[in-house]
Amino acid sequence: MPCPLNGLRNISEFVCGGEVTEMPAAISSSDVAWADYVFMENNAAELVREWWLHVTSGYWFIAERHTATDEIVRTYPSSEVFNVRVEFEQLLDKSTGKGAVSN
């Protein structure tokens, strides 16, 4: 597999981390939406974007892979997709440092 950081490497050096999906809104999402985001995958026979880890270097990146043929079409750094920092600060009670949002 072509790693964006380390070049062409043996596939045994990689672990798939699941599909790349959009994170739900931290404050307004339901528990069902978060569970769906964390645990569910489309599992369709098509071209999908997936998280991959190069275990040896600890480098996470994105690969576009066709799930029916297992062909890896493209790999690239996650910064191409995720270039804005997600701030969870507003969710914390500043006096305790613990979550301020309750269910």
TADAUR-V299964 format. One line per field, one symbol per residue. burial: I if it has 16 or more other ideal C-beta (glycine too) atoms within 10 Angstrom, else O. A space follows every 50 residues. Layout:
# TADAUR-V299964
burial=???
This chain:
# TADAUR-V299964
burial=IOIIOOOOIOOOOIOOOOOOOOOOOOOOOOOOOOOOOOOOOOOOOOOIOI IIIIOOOOIOIIIOIOOOOOOIOOIOOOOOOOOOOOOOOOOOOOOOOOOO OOO
